[in-house]
C-alpha cells in the first residue's frame, strides 16, 4: 500500500512555484494564500533551504502549513 501524501495550505499572499528546488529555479506558476497543495516530498537546495516538491514544481516549505 502506498503511503498517504501530505497536503498543505499556502500561508503567504503569493508563492512562486519553481521548476527546481532553489531560488535559481525558473518560476513556472504563482499560487495564493489559502491554496491547497499536495506534498510529494521534502528536499533541500544547495544552500540547505527546505522545499516541498508538489505536482506543479517546488515551493519553499516555510510558506506552507502542513495539514496531514
N, C-alpha and C positions, 0 to 999 in steps of 0.2 A: 504494500500500500504506500502511495506517495505521501510525503509529509505535506501537511497543510501550509500553504503560504500565508505569510502575514500581510496585513494591509495597514495603511496609514493615511492620515489626513494632513494636507498642506497647512502649515501654521504661519505662513508669511504671505504678504499681498500677492506677489508674483514670484514664481520659482522657475528658473531656467532648467530645461531638460537638455542634457548634453549627450553627444554621440559616444563619449567615453568618460570614465571617471577622471575628473580633474578640471580645473578652470581653463585649461588649454583645449578642452574638447569643444567642438562646434556646437552651438545652440541649435537644437532641432525643433524645439517647441517651448511654450511657456504655459505653466499651469498656475492656478489661482487658489487663494485661501479657501479652504473647505473642500477642495477636490479630493476624492478618494483615489489612492493608488495601490496597486498590488505590488508587494515587495518580493522579488525573486531571490535576491541575496544581498549581502553587505560586503563591500570591497573597500580597499584603501588605495588612494592615488600615490604617486611617487613622493609627495610631501607628507604622507601619513594621514591625510584627512579622510574621514569615512564618508562613503557614498552608498546609496541604495541603487541597485540595479532594478529597474522597473520595466514593464513591457516596452515602453517607448524610448528607453535610454537610461540615463543615470541622473540622480538628483542628490544634492548634498543632504546627508542624513540629519543634520541639526535642524532642518526646516520641515521635518516630517514627524508627526506624533504617531507612534506605532499603536495599533489597536488590537492586535492579537496574532 
